[in-house]
Amino acid sequence: MNQHLESEERQNQTLEQQVTRSWGRRPRRALDRAEAMAPSPAPLAASTPLLHGEFGSYPARGSRFALTLTSQALHIQRLLPKPEARPRDGLVPLSVISGCCTLRSHSPSDSAAYLCIYTYLRGRRGGRRRAARTFQADGAATYEENRAEAQRWVAALMSLLRGLPLPGEEEITPELLPRPPRLLLLVNPFGGRGQAWQWCENHVLPMISEAGLSFNLIQTERQNHARELVQGLSLSEWDGIVTLSGDGLLYEVLNGLLDRPDWEQAVKMPLGILPCGSGNALAGAVNKHGGFAPSLGLDLLLNCSLLLCRGGSHPLDLLSVTLASGSRCFSFLSVAWGFVSDVDIQSERFRALGRARFTLGTVLSLATLRTYRGRLSYLPTTVESASPGPAHGLPRAKSELTLAPAPVPPTAHSPLHRSVSDLPLPLPLPQPALASPGSPESLPVLSINGGVPELATDWGGAGEAPLSPDPLLPSPSGSPKAAPLSPITEGRPEMPTASGLPPSTPAAPAASTGGPQDHLLPPLDSPLPPGWVTLEEDFVLVLAILPSHLGADLLTIPHARFDDGVVHLMWVRGGVSRAMLLRLFLAMERGNHFNLGCPQVGYAPARAFRLEPLTPRGLLTVDGELVEYGPVQAQIHPGLGTLLTGPPGCAGQGP
């Protein structure tokens, strides 16, 4: 953690130097006093000022600030009462800004407009803390002119956050911004330790409200509820579906979309995940893609929420999995047999422990370590491959071709209940005030039925006139309405039982009936065509994985990408010691497990595979969900889905 904070501090200092050097325009008035402190300019495109101006502070205490906006960061420098050459917390990377808005004083005599910026910077202990910085636009004599200036800053900042191109400085207007994206949020209150709803209410909803996103939130009530919901959803009314749970809820949504008659269009719906579960593997991969340091728990949730607010999507490879009965399901994560699936399923009884359930499950499975006889066949990729680790190659079996990865750069549905939304709904809903613990000021109260936010309390000190929102643009006529949500039950959702588990035992996940054809796979009971590689071994585990992470803190395939068109096969043969297996999983936290030189570890990139268990009893999982035990085969479908990832970042260097 200390190394990460030091790296972050060095990066911020570098960005600060770039921004400071880029001040090419002479600011007016009090900014002249800081002229001697500005270093000589350097031609750095990423730090070229896009907007520059002088603002007062709120609450009014005589302070004045110079704001400089670049494509990377917002630079804040105090001018009065004492200029600062290198202000503390003066550099705010765009990656930690959730959104901004304009505010207006309730005092009729106040001609100033106010610019409020929401940030989630890391504190000294590493955790993110929400802060709202409010600046006073008061350079003009009339409120209308000051409002136009504040709105220009909001339009520019929100355009950068959403990846929109900016015109010249004089052409930046609120009309640049498109309508707010409309998201359907699905929350599983039983996810993880049963804290998903609390995290959603205290952290996620305030942040996406700050970002100006429209949403409708639905609490799922049972297994496959989300699957049934999306099968009957009017998808044209939504810009994305986001799950707040572990990986299991997204598995339901994905397979529900592929069950639809219009699956070819439905599967293009952008999907997002905000981690409130135990494993959170896909969220770990999104966090890595966004350039943030490895995180767990609430920090991981805030990182992924920031990326969601930024917008941006990425093609997502999907794996079609044919089970022993001939039914088919789709995976975005993994197919596991042996040690991994044993830990996943047998630790379910410890779900109330959160992610610690996997630690306990690993210890118990190590104590009773088993091997499984089986046959693994795969169709290798055609790309010449290289070692997955810089120091060690992988051992080859007699029938293996290439084991090392290629080098890559670093209808009607069930009623919906307990819905909360900022879109029009057929019934009025309670309007809860959402507050983030430890915040120095009140959060905006989320609006219901399409209204603009209101401030819960005054943001100023004694004698300060309270501020109210000043929307950028009026609501467009004919704006889309929410899908019919009837009936809707008012009130807060029921919370989990003390054990953290749902009150009823869930049914097994259903199979998908739609989706593309598997042109690389023969029938499961037919021989494989030429060109396939077959291994018959005693295995401790077999894992087929798509993204980089098996868990939020398990970097299993460091070089994997969301759209690399590869299913990554990893296996551990019998004969591995318990100590070495434990070392492998400990090293996996940093992605160094391939460097241990363990002779029982194998790896192969593939386009398709078949797994035939020869041991009569065992556990088989798809995306962490238990499926029928028996022969299974799967094929990769490159870029079939779309994942909401936010913008890519520089791995390991994120704030």
ZAMARGU-4260 file (C-alpha; in steps of 0.2 Angstrom, whole numbers, plus 5000, padded with zeros to 4 digits):
<rodrens>
0) 5000/5000/5000 | 5014/5012/5004 | 5023/5008/4988 | 5006/5012/4979 | 5004/5029/4988
5) 5022/5034/4984 | 5019/5029/4966 | 5003/5039/4965 | 5012/5054/4973 | 5026/5053/4960
10) 5013/5053/4946 | 5003/5067/4953 | 5019/5077/4955 | 5023/5074/4937 | 5006/5079/4931
15) 5007/5094/4942 | 5023/5099/4934 | 5016/5096/4916 | 5000/5107/4920 | 5011/5120/4928
20) 5022/5122/4914 | 5008/5123/4902 | 5001/5139/4908 | 5003/5149/4892 | 4991/5163/4895
25) 4993/5177/4907 | 4979/5176/4919 | 4971/5192/4924 | 4969/5201/4941 | 4976/5192/4957
30) 4984/5178/4946 | 4998/5190/4941 | 5005/5189/4959 | 5009/5170/4955 | 5018/5174/4939
35) 5035/5173/4946 | 5031/5155/4953 | 5026/5148/4936 | 5040/5137/4928 | 5044/5139/4909
40) 5032/5132/4898 | 5034/5115/4889 | 5026/5109/4873 | 5016/5095/4881 | 5000/5091/4872
45) 4992/5081/4886 | 4994/5096/4898 | 4989/5110/4886 | 4976/5121/4895 | 4958/5119/4888
50) 4950/5131/4900 | 4958/5144/4912 | 4949/5155/4924 | 4949/5164/4941 | 4936/5159/4954
55) 4931/5164/4972 | 4928/5151/4985 | 4913/5145/4994 | 4910/5147/5008 | 4916/5165/5005
60) 4932/5167/5016 | 4941/5179/5005 | 4951/5165/4995 | 4953/5165/4977 | 4958/5151/4965
65) 4965/5149/4948 | 4958/5134/4939 | 4966/5126/4924 | 4958/5112/4915 | 4968/5100/4904
70) 4964/5083/4895 | 4971/5074/4910 | 4968/5084/4926 | 4960/5099/4935 | 4974/5111/4942
75) 4968/5121/4957 | 4980/5135/4963 | 4976/5147/4977 | 4979/5165/4973 | 4973/5174/4989
80) 4976/5177/5003 | 4993/5169/4999 | 4998/5162/4982 | 5005/5144/4981 | 5018/5137/4969
85) 5014/5119/4973 | 4997/5118/4982 | 4993/5103/4992 | 4979/5093/4984 | 4980/5105/4969
90) 4980/5092/4956 | 4964/5083/4953 | 4966/5069/4940 | 4950/5067/4929 | 4950/5049/4934
95) 4944/5053/4952 | 4931/5065/4947 | 4913/5058/4946 | 4904/5074/4939 | 4900/5092/4942
100) 4886/5104/4942 | 4881/5122/4943 | 4872/5129/4958 | 4863/5146/4962 | 4862/5155/4978
105) 4845/5157/4986 | 4849/5175/4989 | 4841/5186/4976 | 4856/5199/4978 | 4869/5186/4974
110) 4874/5188/4956 | 4887/5174/4957 | 4885/5157/4950 | 4893/5142/4958 | 4903/5127/4951
115) 4903/5111/4961 | 4915/5097/4957 | 4914/5080/4965 | 4930/5070/4968 | 4935/5054/4976
120) 4954/5056/4980 | 4963/5043/4990 | 4967/5047/5008 | 4983/5044/5018 | 4977/5027/5022
125) 4974/5023/5004 | 4955/5023/5004 | 4945/5034/4993 | 4935/5049/5002 | 4922/5059/4993
130) 4924/5078/4993 | 4914/5092/4985 | 4923/5108/4980 | 4913/5123/4976 | 4919/5138/4967
135) 4911/5155/4964 | 4910/5162/4947 | 4909/5181/4950 | 4919/5189/4936 | 4904/5197/4928
140) 4892/5210/4934 | 4876/5199/4930 | 4871/5182/4936 | 4867/5177/4918 | 4885/5180/4912
145) 4892/5171/4928 | 4880/5157/4925 | 4886/5155/4907 | 4904/5154/4913 | 4900/5141/4926
150) 4891/5131/4913 | 4905/5132/4901 | 4916/5124/4913 | 4903/5110/4917 | 4901/5107/4899
155) 4920/5106/4896 | 4923/5095/4911 | 4909/5083/4908 | 4914/5081/4889 | 4931/5076/4895
160) 4925/5064/4907 | 4914/5055/4894 | 4927/5055/4881 | 4919/5068/4869 | 4929/5080/4858
165) 4930/5098/4863 | 4929/5112/4851 | 4938/5129/4853 | 4937/5138/4870 | 4925/5150/4863
170) 4913/5137/4857 | 4911/5127/4873 | 4892/5127/4877 | 4880/5116/4887 | 4873/5110/4870
175) 4889/5099/4868 | 4883/5087/4880 | 4871/5073/4874 | 4856/5067/4884 | 4861/5058/4900
180) 4864/5039/4898 | 4849/5028/4905 | 4855/5014/4915 | 4845/4999/4922 | 4853/4995/4939
185) 4850/4977/4946 | 4855/4975/4964 | 4856/4958/4973 | 4855/4962/4992 | 4861/4945/4997
190) 4878/4948/4987 | 4894/4946/4997 | 4890/4948/5016 | 4873/4955/5012 | 4879/4973/5011
195) 4875/4976/4993 | 4860/4987/4996 | 4869/4998/5009 | 4884/5001/4998 | 4872/5005/4983
200) 4862/5017/4994 | 4877/5026/5002 | 4890/5026/4988 | 4884/5020/4971 | 4868/5030/4969
205) 4876/5047/4975 | 4890/5045/4963 | 4880/5041/4947 | 4868/5056/4952 | 4884/5067/4953
210) 4889/5061/4936 | 4872/5065/4929 | 4867/5048/4924 | 4848/5043/4923 | 4844/5026/4931
215) 4831/5014/4937 | 4836/5002/4951 | 4828/4985/4954 | 4831/4974/4968 | 4831/4955/4963
220) 4822/4944/4975 | 4827/4926/4970 | 4839/4917/4958 | 4835/4919/4940 | 4825/4934/4943
225) 4837/4945/4933 | 4836/4933/4919 | 4817/4933/4918 | 4818/4952/4919 | 4829/4955/4904
230) 4820/4942/4894 | 4805/4954/4894 | 4814/4971/4894 | 4811/4984/4881 | 4830/4986/4877
235) 4828/5001/4866 | 4824/5012/4882 | 4841/5008/4890 | 4859/5012/4886 | 4866/4999/4898
240) 4862/4986/4911 | 4873/4986/4927 | 4873/4973/4941 | 4877/4977/4959 | 4882/4960/4966
245) 4895/4947/4962 | 4898/4938/4945 | 4883/4927/4947 | 4870/4941/4943 | 4879/4946/4927
250) 4879/4928/4922 | 4860/4928/4924 | 4858/4944/4914 | 4870/4938/4900 | 4861/4922/4898
255) 4844/4930/4899 | 4848/4942/4884 | 4854/4927/4874 | 4838/4918/4878 | 4828/4931/4869
260) 4821/4929/4851 | 4831/4945/4846 | 4847/4939/4854 | 4858/4946/4840 | 4853/4963/4845
265) 4850/4960/4864 | 4868/4954/4866 | 4874/4970/4860 | 4867/4979/4875 | 4882/4986/4886
270) 4883/4977/4902 | 4892/4983/4918 | 4897/4977/4935 | 4899/4985/4951 | 4906/4973/4964
275) 4896/4969/4979 | 4899/4951/4980 | 4912/4939/4986 | 4923/4934/4971 | 4921/4950/4959
280) 4933/4943/4946 | 4926/4953/4931 | 4927/4969/4942 | 4945/4965/4946 | 4949/4964/4927
285) 4939/4981/4924 | 4949/4989/4938 | 4965/4983/4930 | 4959/4989/4913 | 4955/5006/4920
290) 4973/5008/4927 | 4969/5007/4945 | 4980/4998/4958 | 4973/4981/4964 | 4959/4984/4976
295) 4946/4975/4986 | 4929/4978/4995 | 4923/4996/4995 | 4938/5003/4986 | 4935/4991/4971
300) 4917/4997/4971 | 4922/5015/4971 | 4935/5012/4957 | 4922/5003/4946 | 4909/5016/4949
305) 4921/5030/4944 | 4924/5021/4928 | 4906/5018/4925 | 4903/5037/4927 | 4916/5040/4914
310) 4907/5030/4901 | 4915/5020/4887 | 4913/5002/4882 | 4924/4987/4876 | 4920/4972/4865
315) 4919/4957/4876 | 4923/4939/4871 | 4910/4926/4877 | 4911/4907/4879 | 4897/4896/4873
320) 4897/4880/4885 | 4888/4864/4880 | 4884/4853/4895 | 4883/4834/4896 | 4864/4835/4893
325) 4866/4845/4877 | 4860/4861/4885 | 4870/4877/4882 | 4875/4892/4893 | 4886/4907/4890
330) 4901/4912/4900 | 4910/4928/4902 | 4922/4922/4915 | 4927/4904/4917 | 4924/4885/4917
335) 4932/4876/4932 | 4934/4858/4937 | 4944/4851/4952 | 4951/4862/4966 | 4944/4879/4960
340) 4926/4873/4958 | 4928/4863/4975 | 4933/4879/4984 | 4920/4889/4975 | 4905/4878/4979
345) 4910/4871/4996 | 4913/4888/5003 | 4895/4893/4999 | 4891/4889/5017 | 4903/4902/5023
350) 4895/4916/5012 | 4892/4927/5027 | 4911/4929/5029 | 4912/4938/5012 | 4928/4936/5002
355) 4936/4927/5017 | 4925/4912/5013 | 4937/4908/4999 | 4952/4908/5011 | 4943/4896/5022
360) 4938/4885/5008 | 4956/4885/5001 | 4962/4879/5018 | 4949/4865/5019 | 4952/4859/5001
365) 4971/4859/5003 | 4968/4848/5019 | 4958/4835/5008 | 4968/4838/4992 | 4961/4827/4978
370) 4966/4822/4960 | 4953/4819/4946 | 4956/4808/4931 | 4951/4817/4915 | 4954/4820/4897
375) 4957/4838/4891 | 4957/4842/4872 | 4959/4859/4864 | 4960/4868/4848 | 4976/4879/4849
380) 4976/4896/4843 | 4986/4899/4827 | 4997/4913/4834 | 5015/4908/4838 | 5016/4909/4857
385) 5028/4915/4870 | 5031/4912/4888 | 5017/4919/4900 | 5031/4924/4912 | 5047/4933/4909
390) 5058/4921/4919 | 5051/4904/4916 | 5043/4894/4902 | 5030/4880/4905 | 5033/4862/4905
395) 5027/4852/4890 | 5018/4836/4890 | 5021/4823/4876 | 5005/4827/4867 | 5006/4846/4869
400) 5009/4858/4855 | 5012/4875/4862 | 5008/4879/4880 | 5014/4898/4881 | 5003/4913/4878
405) 5006/4925/4863 | 5014/4941/4868 | 5001/4955/4870 | 5003/4973/4875 | 5002/4978/4894
410) 4793/4941/4883 | 4781/4944/4899 | 4792/4943/4914 | 4790/4943/4933 | 4784/4959/4941
415) 4797/4971/4947 | 4797/4975/4965 | 4805/4988/4976 | 4811/5000/4962 | 4820/5016/4964
420) 4822/5028/4950 | 4825/5045/4943 | 4815/5041/4928 | 4796/5043/4927 | 4787/5029/4936
425) 4769/5025/4937 | 4768/5026/4956 | 4776/5039/4968 | 4791/5033/4978 | 4799/5038/4994
430) 4814/5050/4992 | 4828/5045/5003 | 4842/5057/5007 | 4858/5048/5003 | 4873/5053/5013
435) 4891/5047/5012 | 4899/5044/5029 | 4912/5056/5033 | 4908/5069/5020 | 4910/5087/5026
440) 4894/5092/5017 | 4878/5084/5013 | 4876/5075/4997 | 4863/5080/4984 | 4846/5071/4987
445) 4842/5060/4973 | 4828/5066/4962 | 4813/5055/4959 | 4803/5055/4943 | 4814/5065/4933
450) 4817/5080/4943 | 4834/5089/4946 | 4843/5086/4962 | 4840/5096/4978 | 4852/5100/4991
455) 4848/5092/5008 | 4855/5106/5018 | 4865/5122/5016 | 4883/5120/5011 | 4889/5136/5018
460) 4894/5141/5035 | 4885/5153/5046 | 4877/5167/5037 | 4880/5159/5020 | 4865/5159/5008
465) 4860/5141/5003 | 4863/5135/4985 | 4851/5126/4974 | 4855/5116/4958 | 4855/5126/4941
470) 4852/5113/4928 | 4863/5115/4912 | 4849/5111/4900 | 4830/5109/4901 | 4823/5092/4900
475) 4820/5089/4882 | 4802/5086/4876 | 4798/5069/4872 | 4812/5062/4883 | 4811/5043/4884
480) 4801/5036/4898 | 4805/5021/4909 | 4799/5004/4904 | 4782/5000/4913 | 4786/4994/4930
485) 4770/4987/4938 | 4767/4983/4951 | 4779/4992/4962 | 4780/4990/4980 | 4785/5005/4990
490) 4797/5005/5005 | 4814/4999/5008 | 4819/4982/5002 | 4819/4968/5015 | 4837/4965/5021
495) 4846/4948/5022 | 4844/4936/5036 | 4858/4936/5050 | 4868/4923/5040 | 4868/4934/5025
500) 4860/4920/5014 | 4843/4921/5005 | 4829/4913/5014 | 4826/4900/5001 | 4838/4888/4993
505) 4840/4894/4974 | 4837/4883/4960 | 4851/4878/4948 | 4854/4890/4934 | 4844/4888/4918
510) 4852/4885/4901 | 4851/4897/4886 | 4842/4892/4870 | 4848/4906/4858 | 4865/4912/4853
515) 4877/4909/4839 | 4881/4892/4832 | 4897/4883/4838 | 4905/4880/4821 | 4921/4874/4829
520) 4913/4860/4839 | 4907/4843/4834 | 4893/4835/4844 | 4898/4831/4862 | 4898/4812/4858
525) 4907/4813/4842 | 4926/4812/4839 | 4936/4828/4838 | 4942/4833/4821 | 4961/4834/4817
530) 4972/4848/4824 | 4966/4846/4842 | 4978/4842/4856 | 4973/4829/4869 | 4979/4827/4887
535) 4974/4812/4898 | 4980/4815/4915 | 4977/4815/4934 | 4972/4833/4937 | 4971/4844/4953
540) 4962/4857/4943 | 4957/4862/4926 | 4953/4880/4922 | 4946/4889/4906 | 4946/4908/4909
545) 4943/4923/4898 | 4947/4939/4907 | 4963/4942/4917 | 4956/4939/4935 | 4949/4923/4943
550) 4945/4934/4958 | 4947/4952/4963 | 4964/4948/4970 | 4969/4934/4959 | 4978/4939/4943
555) 4977/4922/4934 | 4981/4927/4916 | 4990/4944/4917 | 4991/4946/4898 | 4973/4942/4895
560) 4961/4956/4887 | 4943/4957/4885 | 4943/4954/4867 | 4959/4944/4863 | 4948/4930/4855
565) 4956/4917/4866 | 4950/4905/4880 | 4965/4903/4892 | 4967/4885/4898 | 4977/4882/4914
570) 4979/4866/4923 | 4989/4858/4937 | 4993/4840/4936 | 4993/4827/4950 | 5009/4826/4960
575) 5009/4844/4965 | 5013/4846/4984 | 5001/4856/4995 | 5014/4868/4999 | 5018/4872/4980
580) 4999/4873/4977 | 4997/4886/4991 | 5012/4895/4984 | 5004/4896/4966 | 4989/4904/4973
585) 4998/4916/4984 | 5009/4921/4969 | 4993/4923/4958 | 4989/4939/4969 | 5003/4947/4959
590) 5002/4937/4943 | 5019/4929/4946 | 5013/4911/4947 | 5019/4906/4930 | 5037/4911/4936
595) 5038/4898/4950 | 5043/4885/4938 | 5031/4872/4944 | 5032/4857/4933 | 5014/4852/4936
600) 5007/4868/4929 | 5002/4869/4911 | 4995/4883/4900 | 4988/4884/4882 | 4978/4897/4873
605) 4964/4890/4863 | 4949/4893/4852 | 4939/4879/4859 | 4941/4864/4871 | 4932/4848/4877
610) 4934/4842/4895 | 4929/4824/4899 | 4930/4819/4918 | 4934/4801/4920 | 4932/4802/4939
615) 4913/4798/4943 | 4911/4812/4956 | 4916/4830/4955 | 4910/4848/4954 | 4909/4858/4938
620) 4906/4877/4938 | 4903/4890/4924 | 4906/4908/4930 | 4906/4901/4948 | 4888/4893/4946
625) 4886/4874/4948 | 4881/4865/4933 | 4878/4847/4929 | 4893/4836/4930 | 4899/4827/4915
630) 4908/4830/4898 | 4908/4848/4893 | 4914/4858/4878 | 4915/4876/4874 | 4920/4888/4860
635) 4925/4906/4860 | 4915/4919/4851 | 4926/4935/4850 | 4918/4951/4854 | 4900/4945/4855
640) 4896/4955/4870 | 4899/4973/4876 | 4906/4978/4893 | 4905/4995/4901 | 4923/4997/4906
645) 4926/5016/4906 | 4942/5023/4898 | 4958/5012/4898 | 4972/5017/4910 | 4990/5015/4912
650) 4991/4999/4922 | 4998/5000/4940 | 4998/5019/4939 | 4981/5024/4942 | 4976/5036/4957
</rodrens>
